[in-house]
Amino acid sequence: MCHPDKPRAAGNLNFVLQMAGSKFFPFLIMLLSFQSLSTAHEDPTYKEVQVGVILDMESWAGKVIYRCISMAISDFYTANPHYTTRIAFTTRDTIGEPLRALSAALDLLENTEVKAIIGPESKAEARSLEVLELGDKADVPILSFSTTPFLNQNPNLLRIAQDETTQFKSIASMVESSKAKNVVVICEDTANGREMANYMVSAFHEKNIHVTYTSLISTSANHEEIMEELLKLQTMQAMVYVMHTAPSLASNLFSRAKELGMMGEGYMWIVTSKTTNHLDSMDAEAIESMQGAVGFRSYFPASRELHEFVSKWRKKHYSLNPFMEFKEVDPNGIWAYDAVYALAMAVENIQTTNGMSLIRTSLLDEMLRVKFHGLGGEFNLMNGRTISKAMEVVNVIGKGGRKVGFWMMANGGEFVKEIGKPNSSSNHDLESIMLPGGTSTFAKRRVLQTNSKKLRILVPDFSTFPNLVQLNIDPRTNDSGVSGFCWDVFNAAFNALDYGVGIDIVPYPYKDGRSYNDLIDKISFKEYDAAVGDISITSNRSLYVDFTLPFTDLGIGTIARNPKKNMWIFLDPLSADLWITSACFFLFMGFVIWFIEHRTNKEFQGSTKQQIGITLWFAFSTLVYAHREKLQSNLSRFVVTVWVFVVLVLTSSYTATLSSLLTVQQIAMKETSVGFLGLSSVGVVFNNLNFGGTKIEKLYTPEAYAKALTSGSVDAIVDEILYIKSVLSMYPDSDFSLISTASTTNGFGFAFQKGSPLAREMSTEIAKMREHGTLKALENKWLKRQSTVISKDFSSPSPKILNLYGFRGLFLISGVTMAFALLVSMVLIIRENLHVKIKMQIWRCILTRSSELHAQDSDAELTV
């Protein structure tokens, strides 16, 4: 499409507008519609089509849209003077009231009998038209500027503006790339704002991002109310704020946030197109307060037509009032311009194809068929709405927004630096972003906000297992220090978070009647920030506090005295038939190797005794992979390779079974005595372990554990696995072992206040420590002891010995391999012998013939 100069009538009107004052601006805007009407009446051959325009003429958006509509009409019919139709607008002013928009639509349909309606521009007014019953005017298209999904399926509503919800997926992807797990959503306290907040929350949940808080702020909130809300947000301990508000409210919010220091390092602000689309029209003070924010805005591809339109817009602005503050055209104006072009094309197409008598029954369908390249790119209404292909990402730096890339909506969505370039790694992702505070990378996390300068950590001082948690009081300074496995894990995970917040250790000494549940209550009542120690995770405690992932083994373990020694226990792992079969195969393998090698390999030659000795040595040395004889035949190497694999499986199975036999000791659960830690939560699950008829004894210290087992007062002790390991590490030379486990408890975890993001982030660090081996290293530091867990089930039977039936497949493979090699070797030997015999016969024939020839020569000489 082209944009030639406007007709002379429009130029005359501009001259009049230049002479007028700004207070007559709305009146002068109305004259543009009459100019279009008069132009349509100059030639009676034109068919005039009435179109209604419903706008708030007092708002800046309404003025922009109306001006762009007028420019579109002028440009379209100047470029297409041969068209036989002309659009004439009838305007209704809503004054920003949704009911007036609905009333205006009804009036235009019934009294003016318009063939289409453009507007209104506000979301609330656009929503009022969704309930409009058109009846016999069901073919009248309504070109809506609503940026939200329609609540109903009214086929007359055609959304020409970009759907705001399409950008929420891209925002969630950006937050995900920043490694943030918590966000705060800020929206307007309106019906539309609450609806958009729900859409955003859903988008974040799809990326497993937790929305810590949804802040709904009134559009009429004053400075004090905004300041109060931001102070509340500061305590949410989230690093990312996502804002979806009008530009005026956004400017106020950013100004107050800057005063509170929330536009500094460690913060990340993301604003949606609702604000960023108007970034070029915001004042310098607002831009200054937004430094470092990242915004998404509608993307319009650069083109000659768009450049000419913007130039014309700027000239028109100065011609109307050169003293008015300049504002760039916003996306609503571009969408309106393209919509008028599409409507004018549809009207002309209907006239050309069917005549004006059919326009009322086909204009809606024709609008859905119109396709062309407009100012905003490709114009095409699919399912009654425009389809956006990209969003522009900008970084507010300096005096405006700097483009850092695009979000492409196709194929699930991705960030790219430029559109149209090959899909390469260099074009993937965004350009460098300057965040608040001048950092060029996403902040790892913000400094933790607490009610004090330090985290108050409650540590139980029950003096039971010192290698798990032990409080030490410095007699000179009276400061508390902590040591032990639990504290080292907490310290390593917390330091990895790098919050920059100190820790205040508060001892929780044991008194009669106190338990770990009392410690949990202290955290639940927010008297302290967290509790660190040997605290079991239970379902009941999780109702009052947030636990991290367990940093210990799950479940309980059983410790018991070691079984009596057996000097022949090393024979027990294998059954008799497996021992005999294995020995036979060792001998058979040795014979096969000797048969293949002894004819050519000097190491397998010699006297009969030497050959038998080397054969037996080679066969049994494969058991420990100690054979050193060099094999020359590929058949031998093939046999040995398969056999070594069989030996590997046999020895590995033998070792595992023997280890179990050396440590296992079955506990008869009837008429036995079992002990457990009196302060632990294991007593809660005892009834689920089928200890019927068992004497139960409470123990409180590692010394009591060792004494009870040694004296025989208890047959076994059942407790959290970490307690069992602690006892074994304290008594490494004891005659008892951990013999079984059962996954009936949830292990130990750190307790935090409900809703604290520390629980989630500490869990992440604990998972990393487990993956990287840090947890294992700390456990070895505090709890190392040579003990073997031989069962996953509390009541599992004794390990079964290995028999021939389970290994018959291995022996079958090895036997077939040996037999095959032996057969091939025999065939080769027979073939070689035959070959030698044939050679001997040939030589014998040659020698006989040579003798005969020699005799003939001798006779000839004698004759001569």
MARFILUM-765653 format. One record per residue (C-alpha): residue in three letters; x, y, z. Coordinates in steps of 0.02 Angstrom, whole numbers, padded with zeros to 5 digits, always signed. Example, Ala and Ser with C-alpha at 12.3 -4.5 7.8 and 13.67 -1.06 7.14 Angstrom:
<nodes>
ALA+00615-00225+00390
SER+00684-00053+00357
</nodes>
This chain:
<nodes>
MET+00000+00000+00000
CYS+00058+00177-00031
HIS+00033+00341+00061
PRO+00025+00490-00060
ASP-00002+00667-00004
LYS-00173+00712+00068
PRO-00302+00799-00041
ARG-00318+00987-00043
ALA-00469+00986+00073
ALA-00366+00903+00209
GLY-00228+01031+00184
ASN-00352+01174+00207
LEU-00416+01094+00365
ASN-00239+01081+00434
PHE-00218+01268+00404
VAL-00375+01301+00507
LEU-00314+01184+00644
GLN-00149+01276+00654
MET-00243+01435+00692
ALA-00347+01354+00830
GLY-00300+01341+01015
SER-00277+01179+01109
LYS-00440+01204+01204
PHE-00535+01178+01041
PHE-00439+01019+01002
PRO-00585+00897+01030
PHE-00697+01004+00919
LEU-00566+01008+00782
ILE-00546+00821+00791
MET-00733+00804+00757
LEU-00712+00908+00599
LEU-00604+00772+00525
SER-00754+00658+00515
PHE-00858+00791+00428
GLN-00715+00817+00305
SER-00722+00632+00263
LEU-00911+00643+00242
SER-00899+00794+00127
THR-00767+00707+00024
ALA-00882+00560+00003
HIS-01025+00673-00056
GLU-00924+00766-00188
ASP-00958+00632-00316
PRO-01134+00557-00315
THR-01069+00399-00402
TYR-00986+00342-00241
LYS-01081+00222-00131
GLU-01075+00282+00048
VAL-01059+00152+00187
GLN-01097+00208+00364
VAL-00974+00149+00498
GLY-00991+00189+00683
VAL-00844+00246+00788
ILE-00860+00230+00978
LEU-00718+00315+01073
ASP-00680+00414+01228
MET-00637+00577+01142
GLU-00571+00653+01303
SER-00434+00521+01324
TRP-00268+00526+01235
ALA-00295+00349+01168
GLY-00463+00400+01094
LYS-00387+00553+01010
VAL-00243+00449+00938
ILE-00359+00316+00869
TYR-00477+00442+00791
ARG-00336+00539+00711
CYS-00263+00377+00639
ILE-00435+00327+00574
SER-00449+00493+00483
MET-00273+00476+00412
ALA-00312+00299+00353
ILE-00471+00355+00261
SER-00379+00498+00178
ASP-00230+00389+00127
PHE-00334+00242+00068
TYR-00452+00335-00048
THR-00311+00447-00112
ALA-00216+00290-00160
ASN-00374+00209-00231
PRO-00478+00349-00313
HIS-00560+00225-00432
TYR-00650+00133-00292
THR-00840+00145-00302
THR-00869+00146-00113
ARG-00829+00270+00023
ILE-00835+00245+00211
ALA-00922+00381+00312
PHE-00898+00385+00500
THR-01026+00423+00632
THR-00941+00457+00798
ARG-01005+00431+00975
ASP-00912+00493+01129
THR-00918+00373+01279
ILE-00835+00493+01404
GLY-00750+00338+01474
GLU-00910+00253+01534
PRO-00945+00071+01483
LEU-01134+00094+01487
ARG-01123+00241+01367
ALA-01022+00131+01249
LEU-01159-00001+01252
SER-01293+00132+01227
ALA-01197+00209+01083
ALA-01180+00040+00997
LEU-01366+00009+01009
ASP-01404+00183+00943
LEU-01286+00163+00795
LEU-01359-00006+00749
GLU-01543+00042+00765
ASN-01549+00224+00711
THR-01398+00254+00600
GLU-01396+00075+00533
VAL-01208+00067+00524
LYS-01129-00080+00433
ALA-00981-00094+00554
ILE-00921-00023+00720
ILE-00744+00025+00769
GLY-00703+00037+00954
PRO-00713+00070+01096
GLU-00531+00079+01151
SER-00539+00040+01338
LYS-00552-00139+01400
ALA-00701-00105+01513
GLU-00798-00022+01371
ALA-00750-00162+01250
ARG-00811-00291+01375
SER-00981-00205+01382
LEU-01008-00246+01198
GLU-00982-00432+01227
VAL-01159-00447+01293
LEU-01230-00353+01144
GLU-01372-00448+01058
LEU-01371-00398+00875
GLY-01524-00497+00819
ASP-01556-00465+00635
LYS-01393-00365+00625
ALA-01288-00517+00665
ASP-01177-00483+00514
VAL-01111-00316+00580
PRO-00926-00331+00627
ILE-00866-00243+00784
LEU-00681-00203+00773
SER-00627-00205+00955
PHE-00467-00135+01032
SER-00482-00255+01179
THR-00313-00333+01222
THR-00388-00471+01329
PRO-00474-00632+01276
PHE-00662-00616+01251
LEU-00768-00694+01386
ASN-00895-00761+01263
GLN-00893-00821+01084
ASN-00983-00674+01003
PRO-00937-00697+00818
ASN-00961-00511+00782
LEU-00817-00459+00893
LEU-00656-00448+00795
ARG-00504-00408+00902
ILE-00384-00300+00801
ALA-00266-00267+00948
GLN-00133-00387+01010
ASP-00184-00509+01147
GLU-00092-00457+01306
THR-00091-00634+01374
THR+00025-00696+01235
GLN+00173-00608+01318
PHE+00153-00694+01486
LYS+00235-00853+01423
SER+00386-00754+01366
ILE+00397-00666+01535
ALA+00391-00835+01623
SER+00532-00897+01511
MET+00637-00744+01552
VAL+00611-00771+01739
GLU+00655-00954+01716
SER+00818-00908+01629
SER+00863-00796+01776
LYS+00855-00951+01889
ALA+00730-00861+02001
LYS+00601-00972+02085
ASN+00494-00835+02165
VAL+00410-00684+02086
VAL+00292-00548+02140
VAL+00152-00498+02020
ILE+00089-00318+02021
CYS-00076-00277+01935
GLU-00214-00148+01943
ASP-00353-00178+02068
THR-00485-00191+01932
ALA-00583-00334+01855
ASN-00462-00336+01709
GLY-00311-00324+01823
ARG-00367-00473+01926
GLU-00402-00572+01769
MET-00229-00535+01699
ALA-00150-00582+01866
ASN-00231-00755+01853
TYR-00162-00776+01677
MET+00013-00730+01737
VAL+00006-00847+01886
SER-00042-00990+01770
ALA+00103-00950+01653
PHE+00226-00951+01799
HIS+00158-01113+01869
GLU+00189-01198+01701
LYS+00374-01156+01726
ASN+00371-01213+01909
ILE+00397-01033+01967
HIS+00314-00989+02131
VAL+00213-00827+02138
THR+00253-00766+02313
TYR+00122-00629+02312
THR-00001-00544+02194
SER-00011-00358+02230
LEU-00170-00271+02171
ILE-00152-00082+02176
SER-00293+00040+02145
THR-00273+00152+01992
SER-00315+00299+02105
ALA-00190+00253+02243
ASN-00092+00399+02314
HIS+00093+00406+02355
GLU+00069+00346+02534
GLU-00035+00196+02485
ILE+00091+00144+02352
MET+00234+00167+02474
GLU+00146+00058+02602
GLU+00119-00080+02473
LEU+00300-00075+02416
LEU+00361-00088+02596
LYS+00258-00246+02610
LEU+00334-00314+02449
GLN+00509-00285+02517
THR+00479-00418+02649
MET+00426-00548+02520
GLN+00609-00595+02487
ALA+00577-00611+02299
MET+00702-00544+02174
VAL+00587-00525+02023
TYR+00438-00407+02007
VAL+00322-00419+01857
MET+00213-00265+01829
HIS+00056-00256+01722
THR-00016-00082+01746
ALA-00059+00074+01649
PRO+00087+00194+01616
SER+00026+00322+01743
LEU+00020+00197+01886
ALA+00184+00119+01829
SER+00271+00289+01835
ASN+00209+00317+02012
LEU+00262+00142+02067
PHE+00437+00157+01996
SER+00462+00328+02075
ARG+00415+00261+02248
ALA+00518+00102+02221
LYS+00670+00207+02181
GLU+00646+00305+02343
LEU+00644+00140+02440
GLY+00801+00076+02355
MET+00707-00058+02260
MET+00784-00004+02094
GLY+00958-00053+02150
GLU+01067-00205+02130
GLY+00984-00372+02166
TYR+00814-00323+02098
MET+00737-00366+01930
TRP+00586-00275+01860
ILE+00488-00337+01709
VAL+00349-00230+01635
THR+00220-00287+01508
SER+00165-00204+01347
LYS+00028-00113+01441
THR+00164+00004+01501
THR+00305-00022+01375
ASN+00194+00012+01223
HIS+00184+00192+01286
LEU+00366+00206+01340
ASP+00406+00337+01207
SER+00267+00449+01273
MET+00319+00442+01457
ASP+00407+00592+01534
ALA+00593+00599+01574
GLU+00565+00581+01762
ALA+00470+00419+01739
ILE+00603+00351+01622
GLU+00739+00396+01747
SER+00651+00297+01885
MET+00635+00145+01772
GLN+00821+00124+01734
GLY+00865-00060+01718
ALA+00687-00121+01694
VAL+00652-00248+01556
GLY+00496-00224+01451
PHE+00396-00315+01319
ARG+00306-00216+01186
SER+00213-00245+01023
TYR+00325-00269+00874
PHE+00296-00179+00709
PRO+00420-00226+00571
ALA+00511-00078+00494
SER+00445-00028+00323
ARG+00436+00123+00209
GLU+00250+00140+00241
LEU+00274+00142+00429
HIS+00413+00271+00415
GLU+00305+00385+00307
PHE+00159+00365+00426
VAL+00263+00414+00579
SER+00333+00565+00487
LYS+00158+00618+00437
TRP+00098+00592+00616
ARG+00233+00705+00685
LYS+00196+00841+00557
LYS+00011+00832+00597
HIS+00046+00844+00784
TYR+00146+01004+00766
SER+00021+01076+00642
LEU-00121+01052+00765
ASN-00032+01127+00916
PRO+00156+01157+00913
PHE+00156+01201+01099
MET+00077+01039+01160
GLU+00192+00906+01234
PHE+00237+00788+01094
LYS+00184+00605+01107
GLU+00224+00469+00982
VAL+00087+00367+00904
ASP+00049+00212+01007
PRO+00006+00037+00944
ASN-00181+00072+00957
GLY-00162+00201+00819
ILE-00069+00080+00705
TRP-00198-00057+00735
ALA-00338+00067+00700
TYR-00254+00124+00538
ASP-00237-00056+00475
ALA-00415-00098+00530
VAL-00487+00047+00427
TYR-00386-00011+00276
ALA-00455-00189+00299
LEU-00633-00123+00320
ALA-00621-00014+00164
MET-00555-00162+00064
ALA-00694-00274+00126
VAL-00828-00145+00082
GLU-00759-00124-00094
ASN-00741-00311-00121
ILE-00923-00339-00075
GLN-00980-00199-00190
THR-00877-00266-00333
THR-00931-00447-00310
ASN-01110-00440-00250
GLY-01171-00261-00257
MET-01220-00152-00111
SER-01380-00246-00077
LEU-01282-00392-00005
ILE-01163-00294+00105
ARG-01259-00325+00267
THR-01249-00512+00248
SER-01067-00531+00197
LEU-00962-00390+00271
LEU-00917-00492+00425
ASP-00861-00641+00319
GLU-00766-00527+00202
MET-00670-00449+00347
LEU-00613-00623+00397
ARG-00548-00652+00220
VAL-00451-00489+00201
LYS-00261-00508+00201
PHE-00132-00374+00164
HIS+00032-00302+00227
GLY-00007-00152+00337
LEU+00087-00038+00453
GLY+00087-00171+00589
GLY+00144-00309+00473
GLU+00037-00447+00401
PHE-00147-00411+00434
ASN-00249-00570+00447
LEU-00395-00606+00563
MET-00394-00788+00616
ASN-00541-00844+00722
GLY-00590-00663+00743
ARG-00423-00600+00810
THR-00255-00543+00747
ILE-00110-00662+00761
SER+00053-00593+00831
LYS+00216-00675+00781
ALA+00339-00582+00892
MET+00360-00467+01042
GLU+00501-00342+01056
VAL+00607-00345+01214
VAL+00679-00179+01272
ASN+00792-00127+01414
VAL+00759+00044+01490
ILE+00928+00131+01484
GLY+00963+00316+01472
LYS+00821+00414+01394
GLY+00718+00268+01331
GLY+00709+00085+01286
ARG+00853-00005+01201
LYS+00805-00157+01097
VAL+00889-00314+01161
GLY+00797-00444+01057
PHE+00632-00524+01017
TRP+00518-00662+01080
MET+00464-00771+00935
MET+00297-00855+00970
ALA+00311-00995+00843
ASN+00363-01172+00894
GLY+00336-01147+01079
GLY+00427-00980+01086
GLU+00609-00928+01098
PHE+00716-00773+01120
VAL+00819-00711+00973
LYS+00928-00559+00945
GLU+00865-00520+00770
ILE+00715-00573+00665
GLY+00748-00648+00495
LYS+00925-00707+00531
PRO+00972-00892+00519
ASN+00932-00994+00673
SER+01110-01003+00740
SER+01185-01004+00914
SER+01246-00825+00890
ASN+01068-00764+00861
HIS+00995-00863+01005
ASP+00944-00777+01167
LEU+00949-00589+01200
GLU+01080-00453+01197
SER+01162-00405+01362
ILE+01035-00329+01483
MET+01080-00193+01607
LEU+00980-00225+01766
PRO+00947-00103+01909
GLY+01106-00058+01998
GLY+01210-00070+01839
THR+01236-00259+01838
SER+01243-00337+01665
THR+01188-00511+01716
PHE+01037-00577+01806
ALA+01060-00559+01993
LYS+01079-00725+02078
ARG+00967-00670+02222
ARG+00928-00517+02323
VAL+00992-00486+02499
LEU+00876-00576+02618
GLN+00751-00462+02703
THR+00721-00501+02886
ASN+00651-00412+03036
SER+00828-00395+03102
LYS+01002-00388+03029
LYS+01030-00574+03064
LEU+00938-00737+03047
ARG+00892-00805+03218
ILE+00929-00992+03214
LEU+00863-01103+03353
VAL+00977-01251+03392
PRO+00923-01393+03510
ASP+01044-01421+03653
PHE+00988-01592+03709
SER+01167-01663+03720
THR+01123-01831+03646
PHE+01230-01855+03490
PRO+01376-01732+03486
ASN+01434-01782+03313
LEU+01264-01730+03243
VAL+01243-01563+03331
GLN+01341-01496+03478
LEU+01326-01323+03557
ASN+01484-01244+03625
ILE+01481-01088+03735
ASP+01636-00978+03736
PRO+01665-00941+03922
ARG+01751-00775+03883
THR+01626-00700+03760
ASN+01474-00807+03806
ASP+01445-00829+03618
SER+01366-00989+03555
GLY+01453-01099+03428
VAL+01389-01254+03343
SER+01478-01407+03273
GLY+01423-01573+03203
PHE+01358-01649+03042
CYS+01189-01559+03042
TRP+01268-01389+03067
ASP+01401-01416+02934
VAL+01266-01461+02807
PHE+01164-01306+02851
ASN+01317-01194+02847
ALA+01375-01259+02677
ALA+01202-01239+02598
PHE+01170-01066+02672
ASN+01341-00999+02622
ALA+01310-01059+02444
LEU+01155-00947+02438
ASP+01264-00795+02472
TYR+01127-00691+02551
GLY+01247-00577+02643
VAL+01150-00597+02806
GLY+01227-00647+02972
ILE+01169-00788+03086
ASP+01123-00772+03268
ILE+01129-00942+03356
VAL+01002-00965+03496
PRO+01022-01120+03607
TYR+00867-01219+03653
PRO+00919-01319+03808
TYR+00833-01477+03864
LYS+00715-01472+04011
ASP+00598-01602+04082
GLY+00448-01619+03969
ARG+00527-01530+03821
SER+00529-01611+03651
TYR+00568-01571+03470
ASN+00385-01523+03446
ASP+00410-01376+03564
LEU+00554-01318+03455
ILE+00440-01327+03302
ASP+00311-01220+03393
LYS+00440-01083+03418
ILE+00467-01073+03230
SER+00281-01085+03194
PHE+00247-00936+03308
LYS+00382-00838+03213
GLU+00488-00814+03368
TYR+00638-00876+03268
ASP+00677-00887+03083
ALA+00734-01068+03075
ALA+00783-01222+03175
VAL+00939-01326+03139
GLY+00979-01494+03213
ASP+00928-01676+03214
ILE+00746-01634+03178
SER+00641-01771+03099
ILE+00520-01724+02961
THR+00342-01778+03002
SER+00175-01743+02921
ASN+00108-01659+03078
ARG+00258-01542+03095
SER+00243-01496+02911
LEU+00075-01417+02949
TYR+00161-01281+03051
VAL+00331-01256+02970
ASP+00414-01279+02800
PHE+00548-01413+02795
THR+00691-01424+02673
LEU+00728-01583+02578
PRO+00798-01715+02696
PHE+00986-01710+02706
THR+01000-01885+02781
ASP+00951-02061+02731
LEU+00764-02093+02739
GLY+00692-02217+02862
ILE+00750-02312+03014
GLY+00890-02435+03040
THR+00920-02583+03154
ILE+01081-02608+03250
ALA+01120-02776+03330
ARG+01262-02882+03392
ASN+01365-02968+03258
PRO+01335-03154+03228
LYS+01452-03289+03287
LYS+01605-03324+03180
ASN+01612-03473+03060
MET+01781-03527+02990
TRP+01701-03604+02834
ILE+01585-03459+02795
PHE+01685-03418+02639
LEU+01612-03575+02558
ASP+01432-03529+02592
PRO+01401-03401+02452
LEU+01404-03537+02317
SER+01307-03698+02314
ALA+01399-03864+02293
ASP+01344-03889+02112
LEU+01405-03713+02069
TRP+01575-03745+02151
ILE+01596-03909+02053
THR+01537-03836+01888
SER+01652-03686+01907
ALA+01803-03799+01942
CYS+01763-03908+01790
PHE+01750-03758+01678
PHE+01918-03692+01741
LEU+01998-03858+01693
PHE+01907-03867+01526
MET+01959-03689+01483
GLY+02140-03733+01524
PHE+02133-03887+01414
VAL+02060-03788+01268
ILE+02195-03655+01280
TRP+02331-03789+01292
PHE+02261-03883+01142
ILE+02259-03725+01035
GLU+02427-03654+01091
HIS+02546-03798+01129
ARG+02590-03836+00948
THR+02656-03662+00911
ASN+02677-03573+01079
LYS+02839-03615+01170
GLU+02763-03562+01338
PHE+02644-03712+01327
GLN+02777-03835+01273
GLY+02900-03943+01370
SER+02886-04103+01466
THR+02719-04177+01511
LYS+02732-04114+01690
GLN+02776-03940+01631
GLN+02630-03936+01510
ILE+02507-03995+01645
GLY+02575-03868+01768
ILE+02568-03720+01649
THR+02393-03769+01594
LEU+02326-03777+01773
TRP+02416-03616+01819
PHE+02345-03523+01671
ALA+02168-03586+01704
PHE+02158-03539+01887
SER+02258-03378+01872
THR+02113-03307+01771
LEU+02016-03308+01935
VAL+02119-03159+01994
TYR+02166-03099+01819
ALA+02348-03143+01851
HIS+02384-03243+01691
ARG+02541-03179+01605
GLU+02567-03307+01466
LYS+02562-03228+01294
LEU+02431-03304+01181
GLN+02469-03316+00996
SER+02306-03382+00926
ASN+02153-03272+00903
LEU+02045-03421+00952
SER+02132-03427+01121
ARG+02108-03242+01148
PHE+01923-03258+01105
VAL+01899-03400+01230
VAL+01992-03308+01369
THR+01893-03147+01340
VAL+01726-03235+01362
TRP+01791-03333+01511
VAL+01857-03178+01600
PHE+01683-03102+01587
VAL+01610-03259+01667
VAL+01740-03249+01805
LEU+01700-03066+01834
VAL+01515-03102+01859
LEU+01553-03249+01973
THR+01677-03156+02083
SER+01565-03001+02097
SER+01416-03107+02149
TYR+01523-03206+02269
THR+01591-03048+02352
ALA+01418-02971+02374
THR+01344-03128+02448
LEU+01490-03157+02564
SER+01478-02977+02628
SER+01296-03004+02670
LEU+01332-03168+02757
LEU+01467-03087+02862
THR+01353-02949+02928
VAL+01176-03016+02928
GLN+01090-03069+03086
GLN+00906-03103+03087
ILE+00809-03038+03234
ALA+00665-03141+03296
MET+00529-03013+03331
LYS+00447-03121+03462
GLU+00508-03126+03641
THR+00648-03001+03605
SER+00687-02829+03673
VAL+00707-02675+03561
GLY+00771-02503+03608
PHE+00752-02331+03528
LEU+00794-02149+03564
GLY+00670-02081+03689
LEU+00667-01904+03615
SER+00650-01957+03432
SER+00491-01976+03331
VAL+00523-02160+03297
GLY+00403-02207+03435
VAL+00262-02141+03328
VAL+00294-02271+03193
PHE+00330-02419+03307
ASN+00152-02482+03299
ASN+00168-02496+03109
LEU+00321-02611+03118
ASN+00233-02766+03189
PHE+00331-02775+03353
GLY+00197-02880+03437
GLY+00256-02961+03600
THR+00419-02862+03599
LYS+00489-02776+03751
ILE+00523-02593+03708
GLU+00652-02488+03802
LYS+00687-02302+03784
LEU+00868-02248+03773
TYR+00936-02069+03773
THR+01123-02068+03736
PRO+01249-02160+03625
GLU+01328-02228+03782
ALA+01161-02305+03831
TYR+01148-02383+03658
ALA+01319-02466+03671
LYS+01292-02524+03851
ALA+01121-02600+03812
LEU+01187-02698+03662
THR+01346-02754+03749
SER+01258-02811+03907
GLY+01120-02897+03809
SER+00980-02799+03892
VAL+00913-02768+03717
ASP+00930-02880+03564
ALA+00924-02736+03441
ILE+00900-02548+03431
VAL+00784-02469+03303
ASP+00804-02283+03265
GLU+00835-02152+03132
ILE+00977-02210+03020
LEU+01081-02058+03062
TYR+01073-02099+03248
ILE+01129-02278+03210
LYS+01274-02216+03104
SER+01321-02095+03241
VAL+01333-02235+03370
LEU+01436-02344+03251
SER+01556-02199+03217
MET+01579-02170+03404
TYR+01611-02355+03436
PRO+01706-02417+03282
ASP+01777-02570+03368
SER+01612-02628+03439
ASP+01538-02798+03406
PHE+01375-02735+03329
SER+01323-02675+03156
LEU+01185-02593+03058
ILE+01095-02744+02986
SER+00937-02679+02902
THR+00837-02524+02856
ALA+00655-02480+02824
SER+00587-02325+02736
THR+00461-02280+02870
THR+00521-02104+02917
ASN+00567-01951+02815
GLY+00740-01913+02879
PHE+00807-01750+02952
GLY+00773-01577+02881
PHE+00792-01394+02927
ALA+00633-01306+02985
PHE+00585-01131+02924
GLN+00434-01019+02948
LYS+00284-01056+02838
GLY+00302-00971+02669
SER+00487-00935+02689
PRO+00578-00945+02521
LEU+00731-01005+02616
ALA+00655-01179+02631
ARG+00642-01194+02442
GLU+00814-01121+02405
MET+00901-01221+02542
SER+00819-01378+02472
THR+00894-01337+02303
GLU+01067-01318+02380
ILE+01048-01481+02478
ALA+01003-01570+02315
LYS+01159-01497+02234
MET+01266-01551+02382
ARG+01199-01727+02367
GLU+01235-01731+02179
HIS+01411-01661+02198
GLY+01458-01779+02340
THR+01471-01642+02472
LEU+01343-01726+02585
LYS+01437-01890+02574
ALA+01600-01804+02617
LEU+01524-01720+02770
GLU+01446-01884+02825
ASN+01615-01970+02810
LYS+01692-01830+02912
TRP+01573-01852+03059
LEU+01498-02026+03043
LYS+01624-02136+02951
ARG+01628-02317+03007
GLN+01649-02482+02915
SER+01471-02546+02926
THR+01369-02633+02794
VAL+01183-02617+02765
ILE+01126-02783+02699
SER+00940-02760+02676
LYS+00812-02632+02620
ASP+00671-02720+02709
PHE+00656-02723+02896
SER+00601-02905+02902
SER+00695-02974+02753
PRO+00756-03157+02757
SER+00937-03213+02757
PRO+01029-03188+02593
LYS+01010-03337+02477
ILE+01166-03428+02419
LEU+01208-03433+02234
ASN+01168-03592+02138
LEU+01201-03662+01965
TYR+01024-03626+01904
GLY+01051-03438+01908
PHE+01215-03448+01812
ARG+01175-03582+01684
GLY+01163-03451+01547
LEU+01341-03391+01579
PHE+01411-03567+01578
LEU+01313-03608+01420
ILE+01391-03460+01329
SER+01565-03500+01391
GLY+01547-03687+01352
VAL+01486-03655+01176
THR+01631-03534+01150
MET+01760-03660+01209
ALA+01684-03802+01107
PHE+01678-03694+00953
ALA+01859-03641+00973
LEU+01913-03821+01002
LEU+01818-03880+00848
VAL+01892-03743+00738
SER+02066-03783+00802
MET+02043-03968+00763
VAL+01983-03928+00587
LEU+02133-03816+00559
ILE+02251-03953+00620
ILE+02172-04084+00506
ARG+02178-03964+00361
GLU+02360-03926+00395
ASN+02404-04112+00402
LEU+02317-04145+00237
HIS+02407-03998+00160
VAL+02575-04071+00219
LYS+02533-04242+00147
ILE+02490-04168-00021
LYS+02652-04070-00023
MET+02751-04229+00016
GLN+02668-04322-00127
ILE+02706-04179-00246
TRP+02889-04176-00194
ARG+02898-04364-00209
CYS+02831-04355-00387
ILE+02953-04217-00430
LEU+03101-04314-00363
THR+03048-04474-00453
ARG+03030-04382-00618
SER+03196-04297-00592
SER+03282-04466-00565
GLU+03205-04534-00723
LEU+03264-04386-00825
HIS+03437-04400-00751
ALA+03445-04584-00798
GLN+03392-04546-00976
ASP+03528-04414-00992
SER+03659-04537-00930
ASP+03606-04667-01059
ALA+03617-04538-01196
GLU+03795-04491-01149
LEU+03849-04673-01149
THR+03776-04698-01320
VAL+03871-04548-01388
</nodes>
